[in-house]
Amino acid sequence: MRDIKCIVFGLTILAIFGFFISPADAAPHRAQIAAVVNDEIITTSDIETRILLNTGGRPLARADRQAATTAVLDELINESIQRQEADSLNIAASAAIIAFEAARQRLAR
């Protein structure tokens, strides 16, 4: 009898949570296209990820978030253009150069 009560209780809790969570809330966030640079797509997910990295995950005020979104989109577009230009000129950077530059930029912040 106790097992039946536990099962009924579990099903009741599951039904309550299922009622309060709408399909839109349960659906995963889908990235939308924010920009296209030649044939490279920049998504809203790319922007969100960069903002999280730049802010260390701290929440931003609405006005700050809009400014950050614009600035990050500009950065991603510029990086995409630079990467495409480097590819067209057959310019490649070694892992050591990339690591050095990343460390230098971290120290500059």
C-alpha positions, 0 to 999 in steps of 0.5 A: 500500500505504501508503494502505491501511495509513493507512486501516486504522490510521484505522479501528482508532483510530475503532473503539477510540474508538467502543468506549470512548464509550458512547451515554450519554456521547455524548448531549448533556446534556438540561435538566430542569425545575427549577421552573415559575413560573406558565407560565414554566419554569426548567431545570437548564440555566438554573441551571448557566449562572447558577452558571458566570456567578457562579463564573467557571467555577471548580469548586465543592465538592459542599456549595458546589455544592448551596448554590449550586444552591439559591440560584441557583434561588431567584434565578431564581424571584424574577426570574421573579416580578418579570418577570411582575409587571412585565409585568402592570403594563406596566412596561418598562425602557429599555436604558440603565436596564438597562445602568446597573443591571447596571454598578451591580451589578457594582461592588457585588460 
